[in-house]
Amino acid sequence: MIKRGELKSFNSTTYTASVQMSGSLAVWLDGIAVARNIASAEMVPGRRCAVLFFSDTDPKDSVLVAVYV
């Protein structure tokens, strides 16, 4: 399943991000893996993003696959 979110922060050392999921002010996911094909310069807080979830029960089993406007 792919869900939309907003990038809140990015750690270029671990290539992980904090993302606020769309539709919820309370749901923030920390430590989400970021696809290595996304340049770190593109990881600007406030940008929209797409997160691919591999599991319905484990939000850590996901990867940020795109950032856009």
mmJSON file of the N, C-alpha and C atoms, coordinates in Angstrom:
{"data_MODEL":{"atom_site":{
"group_PDB":["ATOM","ATOM","ATOM","ATOM","ATOM","ATOM","ATOM","ATOM","ATOM","ATOM","ATOM","ATOM","ATOM","ATOM","ATOM","ATOM","ATOM","ATOM","ATOM","ATOM","ATOM","ATOM","ATOM","ATOM","ATOM","ATOM","ATOM","ATOM","ATOM","ATOM","ATOM","ATOM","ATOM","ATOM","ATOM","ATOM","ATOM","ATOM","ATOM","ATOM","ATOM","ATOM","ATOM","ATOM","ATOM","ATOM","ATOM","ATOM","ATOM","ATOM","ATOM","ATOM","ATOM","ATOM","ATOM","ATOM","ATOM","ATOM","ATOM","ATOM","ATOM","ATOM","ATOM","ATOM","ATOM","ATOM","ATOM","ATOM","ATOM","ATOM","ATOM","ATOM","ATOM","ATOM","ATOM","ATOM","ATOM","ATOM","ATOM","ATOM","ATOM","ATOM","ATOM","ATOM","ATOM","ATOM","ATOM","ATOM","ATOM","ATOM","ATOM","ATOM","ATOM","ATOM","ATOM","ATOM","ATOM","ATOM","ATOM","ATOM","ATOM","ATOM","ATOM","ATOM","ATOM","ATOM","ATOM","ATOM","ATOM","ATOM","ATOM","ATOM","ATOM","ATOM","ATOM","ATOM","ATOM","ATOM","ATOM","ATOM","ATOM","ATOM","ATOM","ATOM","ATOM","ATOM","ATOM","ATOM","ATOM","ATOM","ATOM","ATOM","ATOM","ATOM","ATOM","ATOM","ATOM","ATOM","ATOM","ATOM","ATOM","ATOM","ATOM","ATOM","ATOM","ATOM","ATOM","ATOM","ATOM","ATOM","ATOM","ATOM","ATOM","ATOM","ATOM","ATOM","ATOM","ATOM","ATOM","ATOM","ATOM","ATOM","ATOM","ATOM","ATOM","ATOM","ATOM","ATOM","ATOM","ATOM","ATOM","ATOM","ATOM","ATOM","ATOM","ATOM","ATOM","ATOM","ATOM","ATOM","ATOM","ATOM","ATOM","ATOM","ATOM","ATOM","ATOM","ATOM","ATOM","ATOM","ATOM","ATOM","ATOM","ATOM","ATOM","ATOM","ATOM","ATOM","ATOM","ATOM","ATOM","ATOM","ATOM","ATOM","ATOM","ATOM","ATOM"],
"id":[1,2,3,4,5,6,7,8,9,10,11,12,13,14,15,16,17,18,19,20,21,22,23,24,25,26,27,28,29,30,31,32,33,34,35,36,37,38,39,40,41,42,43,44,45,46,47,48,49,50,51,52,53,54,55,56,57,58,59,60,61,62,63,64,65,66,67,68,69,70,71,72,73,74,75,76,77,78,79,80,81,82,83,84,85,86,87,88,89,90,91,92,93,94,95,96,97,98,99,100,101,102,103,104,105,106,107,108,109,110,111,112,113,114,115,116,117,118,119,120,121,122,123,124,125,126,127,128,129,130,131,132,133,134,135,136,137,138,139,140,141,142,143,144,145,146,147,148,149,150,151,152,153,154,155,156,157,158,159,160,161,162,163,164,165,166,167,168,169,170,171,172,173,174,175,176,177,178,179,180,181,182,183,184,185,186,187,188,189,190,191,192,193,194,195,196,197,198,199,200,201,202,203,204,205,206,207],
"type_symbol":["N","C","C","N","C","C","N","C","C","N","C","C","N","C","C","N","C","C","N","C","C","N","C","C","N","C","C","N","C","C","N","C","C","N","C","C","N","C","C","N","C","C","N","C","C","N","C","C","N","C","C","N","C","C","N","C","C","N","C","C","N","C","C","N","C","C","N","C","C","N","C","C","N","C","C","N","C","C","N","C","C","N","C","C","N","C","C","N","C","C","N","C","C","N","C","C","N","C","C","N","C","C","N","C","C","N","C","C","N","C","C","N","C","C","N","C","C","N","C","C","N","C","C","N","C","C","N","C","C","N","C","C","N","C","C","N","C","C","N","C","C","N","C","C","N","C","C","N","C","C","N","C","C","N","C","C","N","C","C","N","C","C","N","C","C","N","C","C","N","C","C","N","C","C","N","C","C","N","C","C","N","C","C","N","C","C","N","C","C","N","C","C","N","C","C","N","C","C","N","C","C","N","C","C","N","C","C"],
"label_atom_id":["N","CA","C","N","CA","C","N","CA","C","N","CA","C","N","CA","C","N","CA","C","N","CA","C","N","CA","C","N","CA","C","N","CA","C","N","CA","C","N","CA","C","N","CA","C","N","CA","C","N","CA","C","N","CA","C","N","CA","C","N","CA","C","N","CA","C","N","CA","C","N","CA","C","N","CA","C","N","CA","C","N","CA","C","N","CA","C","N","CA","C","N","CA","C","N","CA","C","N","CA","C","N","CA","C","N","CA","C","N","CA","C","N","CA","C","N","CA","C","N","CA","C","N","CA","C","N","CA","C","N","CA","C","N","CA","C","N","CA","C","N","CA","C","N","CA","C","N","CA","C","N","CA","C","N","CA","C","N","CA","C","N","CA","C","N","CA","C","N","CA","C","N","CA","C","N","CA","C","N","CA","C","N","CA","C","N","CA","C","N","CA","C","N","CA","C","N","CA","C","N","CA","C","N","CA","C","N","CA","C","N","CA","C","N","CA","C","N","CA","C","N","CA","C","N","CA","C","N","CA","C","N","CA","C","N","CA","C","N","CA","C"],
"label_alt_id":[null,null,null,null,null,null,null,null,null,null,null,null,null,null,null,null,null,null,null,null,null,null,null,null,null,null,null,null,null,null,null,null,null,null,null,null,null,null,null,null,null,null,null,null,null,null,null,null,null,null,null,null,null,null,null,null,null,null,null,null,null,null,null,null,null,null,null,null,null,null,null,null,null,null,null,null,null,null,null,null,null,null,null,null,null,null,null,null,null,null,null,null,null,null,null,null,null,null,null,null,null,null,null,null,null,null,null,null,null,null,null,null,null,null,null,null,null,null,null,null,null,null,null,null,null,null,null,null,null,null,null,null,null,null,null,null,null,null,null,null,null,null,null,null,null,null,null,null,null,null,null,null,null,null,null,null,null,null,null,null,null,null,null,null,null,null,null,null,null,null,null,null,null,null,null,null,null,null,null,null,null,null,null,null,null,null,null,null,null,null,null,null,null,null,null,null,null,null,null,null,null,null,null,null,null,null,null],
"label_comp_id":["MET","MET","MET","ILE","ILE","ILE","LYS","LYS","LYS","ARG","ARG","ARG","GLY","GLY","GLY","GLU","GLU","GLU","LEU","LEU","LEU","LYS","LYS","LYS","SER","SER","SER","PHE","PHE","PHE","ASN","ASN","ASN","SER","SER","SER","THR","THR","THR","THR","THR","THR","TYR","TYR","TYR","THR","THR","THR","ALA","ALA","ALA","SER","SER","SER","VAL","VAL","VAL","GLN","GLN","GLN","MET","MET","MET","SER","SER","SER","GLY","GLY","GLY","SER","SER","SER","LEU","LEU","LEU","ALA","ALA","ALA","VAL","VAL","VAL","TRP","TRP","TRP","LEU","LEU","LEU","ASP","ASP","ASP","GLY","GLY","GLY","ILE","ILE","ILE","ALA","ALA","ALA","VAL","VAL","VAL","ALA","ALA","ALA","ARG","ARG","ARG","ASN","ASN","ASN","ILE","ILE","ILE","ALA","ALA","ALA","SER","SER","SER","ALA","ALA","ALA","GLU","GLU","GLU","MET","MET","MET","VAL","VAL","VAL","PRO","PRO","PRO","GLY","GLY","GLY","ARG","ARG","ARG","ARG","ARG","ARG","CYS","CYS","CYS","ALA","ALA","ALA","VAL","VAL","VAL","LEU","LEU","LEU","PHE","PHE","PHE","PHE","PHE","PHE","SER","SER","SER","ASP","ASP","ASP","THR","THR","THR","ASP","ASP","ASP","PRO","PRO","PRO","LYS","LYS","LYS","ASP","ASP","ASP","SER","SER","SER","VAL","VAL","VAL","LEU","LEU","LEU","VAL","VAL","VAL","ALA","ALA","ALA","VAL","VAL","VAL","TYR","TYR","TYR","VAL","VAL","VAL"],
"label_asym_id":["A","A","A","A","A","A","A","A","A","A","A","A","A","A","A","A","A","A","A","A","A","A","A","A","A","A","A","A","A","A","A","A","A","A","A","A","A","A","A","A","A","A","A","A","A","A","A","A","A","A","A","A","A","A","A","A","A","A","A","A","A","A","A","A","A","A","A","A","A","A","A","A","A","A","A","A","A","A","A","A","A","A","A","A","A","A","A","A","A","A","A","A","A","A","A","A","A","A","A","A","A","A","A","A","A","A","A","A","A","A","A","A","A","A","A","A","A","A","A","A","A","A","A","A","A","A","A","A","A","A","A","A","A","A","A","A","A","A","A","A","A","A","A","A","A","A","A","A","A","A","A","A","A","A","A","A","A","A","A","A","A","A","A","A","A","A","A","A","A","A","A","A","A","A","A","A","A","A","A","A","A","A","A","A","A","A","A","A","A","A","A","A","A","A","A","A","A","A","A","A","A","A","A","A","A","A","A"],
"label_entity_id":["1","1","1","1","1","1","1","1","1","1","1","1","1","1","1","1","1","1","1","1","1","1","1","1","1","1","1","1","1","1","1","1","1","1","1","1","1","1","1","1","1","1","1","1","1","1","1","1","1","1","1","1","1","1","1","1","1","1","1","1","1","1","1","1","1","1","1","1","1","1","1","1","1","1","1","1","1","1","1","1","1","1","1","1","1","1","1","1","1","1","1","1","1","1","1","1","1","1","1","1","1","1","1","1","1","1","1","1","1","1","1","1","1","1","1","1","1","1","1","1","1","1","1","1","1","1","1","1","1","1","1","1","1","1","1","1","1","1","1","1","1","1","1","1","1","1","1","1","1","1","1","1","1","1","1","1","1","1","1","1","1","1","1","1","1","1","1","1","1","1","1","1","1","1","1","1","1","1","1","1","1","1","1","1","1","1","1","1","1","1","1","1","1","1","1","1","1","1","1","1","1","1","1","1","1","1","1"],
"label_seq_id":[1,1,1,2,2,2,3,3,3,4,4,4,5,5,5,6,6,6,7,7,7,8,8,8,9,9,9,10,10,10,11,11,11,12,12,12,13,13,13,14,14,14,15,15,15,16,16,16,17,17,17,18,18,18,19,19,19,20,20,20,21,21,21,22,22,22,23,23,23,24,24,24,25,25,25,26,26,26,27,27,27,28,28,28,29,29,29,30,30,30,31,31,31,32,32,32,33,33,33,34,34,34,35,35,35,36,36,36,37,37,37,38,38,38,39,39,39,40,40,40,41,41,41,42,42,42,43,43,43,44,44,44,45,45,45,46,46,46,47,47,47,48,48,48,49,49,49,50,50,50,51,51,51,52,52,52,53,53,53,54,54,54,55,55,55,56,56,56,57,57,57,58,58,58,59,59,59,60,60,60,61,61,61,62,62,62,63,63,63,64,64,64,65,65,65,66,66,66,67,67,67,68,68,68,69,69,69],
"pdbx_PDB_ins_code":[null,null,null,null,null,null,null,null,null,null,null,null,null,null,null,null,null,null,null,null,null,null,null,null,null,null,null,null,null,null,null,null,null,null,null,null,null,null,null,null,null,null,null,null,null,null,null,null,null,null,null,null,null,null,null,null,null,null,null,null,null,null,null,null,null,null,null,null,null,null,null,null,null,null,null,null,null,null,null,null,null,null,null,null,null,null,null,null,null,null,null,null,null,null,null,null,null,null,null,null,null,null,null,null,null,null,null,null,null,null,null,null,null,null,null,null,null,null,null,null,null,null,null,null,null,null,null,null,null,null,null,null,null,null,null,null,null,null,null,null,null,null,null,null,null,null,null,null,null,null,null,null,null,null,null,null,null,null,null,null,null,null,null,null,null,null,null,null,null,null,null,null,null,null,null,null,null,null,null,null,null,null,null,null,null,null,null,null,null,null,null,null,null,null,null,null,null,null,null,null,null,null,null,null,null,null,null],
"Cartn_x":[0.835,0.0,0.9,0.532,1.273,0.401,1.012,0.295,1.08,0.352,0.921,1.27,2.331,2.718,3.464,3.965,4.769,6.083,7.166,8.492,8.719,9.059,9.316,10.813,11.589,13.038,13.712,15.006,15.782,17.158,17.61,18.941,19.782,20.721,21.529,22.569,22.889,23.845,23.222,22.004,21.321,20.357,20.158,19.213,17.823,17.367,16.026,15.297,13.988,13.176,12.095,11.598,10.392,9.309,8.165,7.079,5.778,5.041,3.685,2.742,1.945,1.053,-0.14,-0.553,-1.683,-2.963,-3.759,-5.036,-4.981,-3.784,-3.672,-2.613,-3.022,-2.062,-1.225,-1.724,-1.055,-0.118,-0.261,0.548,1.823,2.945,4.27,5.051,5.72,6.55,8.008,8.789,10.213,11.047,12.198,13.133,12.721,11.94,11.514,12.689,12.987,14.061,13.697,14.714,14.528,15.234,14.554,15.15,16.427,17.489,18.802,18.878,17.898,17.908,17.401,16.935,16.483,17.672,18.037,19.173,18.861,19.852,19.636,19.225,19.639,19.254,17.748,17.082,15.64,14.83,15.476,14.8,14.626,13.773,13.524,12.262,12.368,11.179,10.026,8.828,7.653,7.22,8.097,7.722,6.804,5.925,5.064,5.896,5.444,6.189,5.229,5.749,5.009,5.759,5.03,5.623,4.97,5.814,5.36,5.406,4.248,4.148,4.088,4.97,4.992,4.129,3.802,3.029,1.912,0.767,-0.362,-0.205,0.642,0.752,2.064,3.07,4.383,4.802,4.589,4.941,6.44,7.282,8.728,9.115,8.208,8.451,7.937,8.603,8.187,9.407,9.199,10.263,9.652,10.308,9.901,10.431,9.53,9.922,9.92,9.319,9.268,9.029,9.572,9.24,8.798,7.873,7.376,6.914,6.512,6.151,5.637],
"Cartn_y":[-1.156,0.0,1.245,2.236,3.5,4.587,5.353,6.459,7.755,8.843,10.175,10.749,11.553,12.2,13.487,14.075,15.293,15.057,15.347,15.154,16.171,15.7,16.579,16.741,15.674,15.77,14.624,14.807,13.808,13.695,12.476,12.213,11.625,12.421,11.972,10.922,10.81,9.792,8.399,8.274,6.976,6.792,7.853,7.887,7.441,8.098,7.861,9.19,9.116,10.331,10.208,11.38,11.479,12.032,11.376,11.723,11.852,12.921,13.071,12.55,11.556,10.962,11.877,11.955,12.81,12.367,13.342,13.063,12.897,12.999,12.824,13.765,14.584,15.477,14.729,13.595,12.881,11.776,11.326,10.197,10.683,10.467,10.763,9.463,9.15,7.957,8.392,7.868,8.202,7.02,7.317,6.267,5.505,6.135,5.486,5.478,4.322,4.218,5.04,5.652,6.46,5.756,5.652,5.037,5.787,5.04,5.641,6.355,6.157,6.859,8.297,8.682,10.061,10.853,11.901,12.736,13.422,13.499,14.115,15.585,16.253,17.648,17.794,16.725,16.743,16.562,16.16,15.833,17.089,17.983,19.267,19.161,19.484,19.434,20.26,19.692,20.352,19.796,19.064,18.478,17.297,17.08,15.906,14.689,13.533,12.313,11.133,10.061,8.804,7.748,7.031,5.983,4.659,3.687,2.349,1.466,0.906,0.033,-1.414,-2.242,-3.656,-4.469,-3.899,-4.601,-3.695,-4.282,-3.519,-3.269,-4.055,-3.97,-3.388,-3.27,-2.784,-1.581,-0.345,0.84,0.982,0.296,0.346,-0.443,-1.317,-2.105,-1.314,-0.193,0.712,1.457,2.136,2.937,4.161,5.302,6.522,6.415,6.41,6.138,7.355,8.468,9.653,10.908,12.027,13.339,14.197,15.116,15.982,17.289,18.212,19.561,19.564],
"Cartn_z":[0.0,0.0,0.0,-0.781,-0.836,-0.215,0.694,1.341,1.174,1.225,1.081,2.447,2.464,3.703,3.443,4.519,4.424,5.163,4.483,5.065,6.178,7.347,8.48,8.746,8.57,8.738,7.994,7.729,6.999,7.627,7.839,8.374,7.248,6.73,5.596,5.98,7.255,7.705,7.65,8.16,8.17,7.009,6.227,5.112,5.57,6.64,7.154,7.303,7.425,7.494,8.553,8.975,9.788,8.88,8.898,7.976,8.752,8.462,8.991,7.92,8.258,7.281,7.021,5.769,5.376,6.056,6.439,7.055,8.556,9.137,10.581,11.138,12.091,12.738,13.763,14.236,15.324,14.852,13.604,13.151,12.471,13.168,12.638,12.669,11.604,11.558,11.551,12.474,12.575,12.12,11.549,11.156,9.918,9.052,7.813,6.833,6.279,5.286,4.052,3.459,2.255,1.099,-0.039,-1.219,-1.596,-1.838,-2.115,-3.458,-4.325,-5.603,-5.482,-4.29,-4.05,-3.508,-4.211,-3.792,-2.469,-1.603,-0.287,-0.425,-1.492,-1.723,-1.96,-2.365,-2.606,-1.324,-0.258,0.998,1.858,1.397,2.052,2.916,4.206,5.06,4.472,4.561,4.02,2.68,2.013,0.726,0.943,-0.009,0.021,-0.35,0.116,-0.186,-0.293,-0.876,-0.987,-0.195,0.654,1.486,1.113,0.794,0.437,1.677,2.056,3.226,2.769,3.32,2.997,3.953,5.102,6.127,6.633,6.893,7.441,8.937,9.604,11.057,11.559,10.695,11.117,10.28,10.775,9.994,9.731,10.508,10.262,9.01,8.55,7.342,6.148,5.884,4.816,4.281,3.156,2.558,1.88,2.049,1.367,-0.058,-1.045,-2.425,-3.337,-2.898,-3.765,-2.932,-3.409,-2.874,-4.048,-3.786,-4.847,-4.237,-5.104,-4.713,-3.346],
"occupancy":[1.0,1.0,1.0,1.0,1.0,1.0,1.0,1.0,1.0,1.0,1.0,1.0,1.0,1.0,1.0,1.0,1.0,1.0,1.0,1.0,1.0,1.0,1.0,1.0,1.0,1.0,1.0,1.0,1.0,1.0,1.0,1.0,1.0,1.0,1.0,1.0,1.0,1.0,1.0,1.0,1.0,1.0,1.0,1.0,1.0,1.0,1.0,1.0,1.0,1.0,1.0,1.0,1.0,1.0,1.0,1.0,1.0,1.0,1.0,1.0,1.0,1.0,1.0,1.0,1.0,1.0,1.0,1.0,1.0,1.0,1.0,1.0,1.0,1.0,1.0,1.0,1.0,1.0,1.0,1.0,1.0,1.0,1.0,1.0,1.0,1.0,1.0,1.0,1.0,1.0,1.0,1.0,1.0,1.0,1.0,1.0,1.0,1.0,1.0,1.0,1.0,1.0,1.0,1.0,1.0,1.0,1.0,1.0,1.0,1.0,1.0,1.0,1.0,1.0,1.0,1.0,1.0,1.0,1.0,1.0,1.0,1.0,1.0,1.0,1.0,1.0,1.0,1.0,1.0,1.0,1.0,1.0,1.0,1.0,1.0,1.0,1.0,1.0,1.0,1.0,1.0,1.0,1.0,1.0,1.0,1.0,1.0,1.0,1.0,1.0,1.0,1.0,1.0,1.0,1.0,1.0,1.0,1.0,1.0,1.0,1.0,1.0,1.0,1.0,1.0,1.0,1.0,1.0,1.0,1.0,1.0,1.0,1.0,1.0,1.0,1.0,1.0,1.0,1.0,1.0,1.0,1.0,1.0,1.0,1.0,1.0,1.0,1.0,1.0,1.0,1.0,1.0,1.0,1.0,1.0,1.0,1.0,1.0,1.0,1.0,1.0,1.0,1.0,1.0,1.0,1.0,1.0],
"B_iso_or_equiv":[0.0,0.0,0.0,0.0,0.0,0.0,0.0,0.0,0.0,0.0,0.0,0.0,0.0,0.0,0.0,0.0,0.0,0.0,0.0,0.0,0.0,0.0,0.0,0.0,0.0,0.0,0.0,0.0,0.0,0.0,0.0,0.0,0.0,0.0,0.0,0.0,0.0,0.0,0.0,0.0,0.0,0.0,0.0,0.0,0.0,0.0,0.0,0.0,0.0,0.0,0.0,0.0,0.0,0.0,0.0,0.0,0.0,0.0,0.0,0.0,0.0,0.0,0.0,0.0,0.0,0.0,0.0,0.0,0.0,0.0,0.0,0.0,0.0,0.0,0.0,0.0,0.0,0.0,0.0,0.0,0.0,0.0,0.0,0.0,0.0,0.0,0.0,0.0,0.0,0.0,0.0,0.0,0.0,0.0,0.0,0.0,0.0,0.0,0.0,0.0,0.0,0.0,0.0,0.0,0.0,0.0,0.0,0.0,0.0,0.0,0.0,0.0,0.0,0.0,0.0,0.0,0.0,0.0,0.0,0.0,0.0,0.0,0.0,0.0,0.0,0.0,0.0,0.0,0.0,0.0,0.0,0.0,0.0,0.0,0.0,0.0,0.0,0.0,0.0,0.0,0.0,0.0,0.0,0.0,0.0,0.0,0.0,0.0,0.0,0.0,0.0,0.0,0.0,0.0,0.0,0.0,0.0,0.0,0.0,0.0,0.0,0.0,0.0,0.0,0.0,0.0,0.0,0.0,0.0,0.0,0.0,0.0,0.0,0.0,0.0,0.0,0.0,0.0,0.0,0.0,0.0,0.0,0.0,0.0,0.0,0.0,0.0,0.0,0.0,0.0,0.0,0.0,0.0,0.0,0.0,0.0,0.0,0.0,0.0,0.0,0.0,0.0,0.0,0.0,0.0,0.0,0.0],
"pdbx_formal_charge":[null,null,null,null,null,null,null,null,null,null,null,null,null,null,null,null,null,null,null,null,null,null,null,null,null,null,null,null,null,null,null,null,null,null,null,null,null,null,null,null,null,null,null,null,null,null,null,null,null,null,null,null,null,null,null,null,null,null,null,null,null,null,null,null,null,null,null,null,null,null,null,null,null,null,null,null,null,null,null,null,null,null,null,null,null,null,null,null,null,null,null,null,null,null,null,null,null,null,null,null,null,null,null,null,null,null,null,null,null,null,null,null,null,null,null,null,null,null,null,null,null,null,null,null,null,null,null,null,null,null,null,null,null,null,null,null,null,null,null,null,null,null,null,null,null,null,null,null,null,null,null,null,null,null,null,null,null,null,null,null,null,null,null,null,null,null,null,null,null,null,null,null,null,null,null,null,null,null,null,null,null,null,null,null,null,null,null,null,null,null,null,null,null,null,null,null,null,null,null,null,null,null,null,null,null,null,null],
"auth_seq_id":[1,1,1,2,2,2,3,3,3,4,4,4,5,5,5,6,6,6,7,7,7,8,8,8,9,9,9,10,10,10,11,11,11,12,12,12,13,13,13,14,14,14,15,15,15,16,16,16,17,17,17,18,18,18,19,19,19,20,20,20,21,21,21,22,22,22,23,23,23,24,24,24,25,25,25,26,26,26,27,27,27,28,28,28,29,29,29,30,30,30,31,31,31,32,32,32,33,33,33,34,34,34,35,35,35,36,36,36,37,37,37,38,38,38,39,39,39,40,40,40,41,41,41,42,42,42,43,43,43,44,44,44,45,45,45,46,46,46,47,47,47,48,48,48,49,49,49,50,50,50,51,51,51,52,52,52,53,53,53,54,54,54,55,55,55,56,56,56,57,57,57,58,58,58,59,59,59,60,60,60,61,61,61,62,62,62,63,63,63,64,64,64,65,65,65,66,66,66,67,67,67,68,68,68,69,69,69],
"auth_comp_id":["MET","MET","MET","ILE","ILE","ILE","LYS","LYS","LYS","ARG","ARG","ARG","GLY","GLY","GLY","GLU","GLU","GLU","LEU","LEU","LEU","LYS","LYS","LYS","SER","SER","SER","PHE","PHE","PHE","ASN","ASN","ASN","SER","SER","SER","THR","THR","THR","THR","THR","THR","TYR","TYR","TYR","THR","THR","THR","ALA","ALA","ALA","SER","SER","SER","VAL","VAL","VAL","GLN","GLN","GLN","MET","MET","MET","SER","SER","SER","GLY","GLY","GLY","SER","SER","SER","LEU","LEU","LEU","ALA","ALA","ALA","VAL","VAL","VAL","TRP","TRP","TRP","LEU","LEU","LEU","ASP","ASP","ASP","GLY","GLY","GLY","ILE","ILE","ILE","ALA","ALA","ALA","VAL","VAL","VAL","ALA","ALA","ALA","ARG","ARG","ARG","ASN","ASN","ASN","ILE","ILE","ILE","ALA","ALA","ALA","SER","SER","SER","ALA","ALA","ALA","GLU","GLU","GLU","MET","MET","MET","VAL","VAL","VAL","PRO","PRO","PRO","GLY","GLY","GLY","ARG","ARG","ARG","ARG","ARG","ARG","CYS","CYS","CYS","ALA","ALA","ALA","VAL","VAL","VAL","LEU","LEU","LEU","PHE","PHE","PHE","PHE","PHE","PHE","SER","SER","SER","ASP","ASP","ASP","THR","THR","THR","ASP","ASP","ASP","PRO","PRO","PRO","LYS","LYS","LYS","ASP","ASP","ASP","SER","SER","SER","VAL","VAL","VAL","LEU","LEU","LEU","VAL","VAL","VAL","ALA","ALA","ALA","VAL","VAL","VAL","TYR","TYR","TYR","VAL","VAL","VAL"],
"auth_asym_id":["A","A","A","A","A","A","A","A","A","A","A","A","A","A","A","A","A","A","A","A","A","A","A","A","A","A","A","A","A","A","A","A","A","A","A","A","A","A","A","A","A","A","A","A","A","A","A","A","A","A","A","A","A","A","A","A","A","A","A","A","A","A","A","A","A","A","A","A","A","A","A","A","A","A","A","A","A","A","A","A","A","A","A","A","A","A","A","A","A","A","A","A","A","A","A","A","A","A","A","A","A","A","A","A","A","A","A","A","A","A","A","A","A","A","A","A","A","A","A","A","A","A","A","A","A","A","A","A","A","A","A","A","A","A","A","A","A","A","A","A","A","A","A","A","A","A","A","A","A","A","A","A","A","A","A","A","A","A","A","A","A","A","A","A","A","A","A","A","A","A","A","A","A","A","A","A","A","A","A","A","A","A","A","A","A","A","A","A","A","A","A","A","A","A","A","A","A","A","A","A","A","A","A","A","A","A","A"],
"auth_atom_id":["N","CA","C","N","CA","C","N","CA","C","N","CA","C","N","CA","C","N","CA","C","N","CA","C","N","CA","C","N","CA","C","N","CA","C","N","CA","C","N","CA","C","N","CA","C","N","CA","C","N","CA","C","N","CA","C","N","CA","C","N","CA","C","N","CA","C","N","CA","C","N","CA","C","N","CA","C","N","CA","C","N","CA","C","N","CA","C","N","CA","C","N","CA","C","N","CA","C","N","CA","C","N","CA","C","N","CA","C","N","CA","C","N","CA","C","N","CA","C","N","CA","C","N","CA","C","N","CA","C","N","CA","C","N","CA","C","N","CA","C","N","CA","C","N","CA","C","N","CA","C","N","CA","C","N","CA","C","N","CA","C","N","CA","C","N","CA","C","N","CA","C","N","CA","C","N","CA","C","N","CA","C","N","CA","C","N","CA","C","N","CA","C","N","CA","C","N","CA","C","N","CA","C","N","CA","C","N","CA","C","N","CA","C","N","CA","C","N","CA","C","N","CA","C","N","CA","C","N","CA","C","N","CA","C","N","CA","C","N","CA","C"],
"pdbx_PDB_model_num":[1,1,1,1,1,1,1,1,1,1,1,1,1,1,1,1,1,1,1,1,1,1,1,1,1,1,1,1,1,1,1,1,1,1,1,1,1,1,1,1,1,1,1,1,1,1,1,1,1,1,1,1,1,1,1,1,1,1,1,1,1,1,1,1,1,1,1,1,1,1,1,1,1,1,1,1,1,1,1,1,1,1,1,1,1,1,1,1,1,1,1,1,1,1,1,1,1,1,1,1,1,1,1,1,1,1,1,1,1,1,1,1,1,1,1,1,1,1,1,1,1,1,1,1,1,1,1,1,1,1,1,1,1,1,1,1,1,1,1,1,1,1,1,1,1,1,1,1,1,1,1,1,1,1,1,1,1,1,1,1,1,1,1,1,1,1,1,1,1,1,1,1,1,1,1,1,1,1,1,1,1,1,1,1,1,1,1,1,1,1,1,1,1,1,1,1,1,1,1,1,1,1,1,1,1,1,1]
}}}
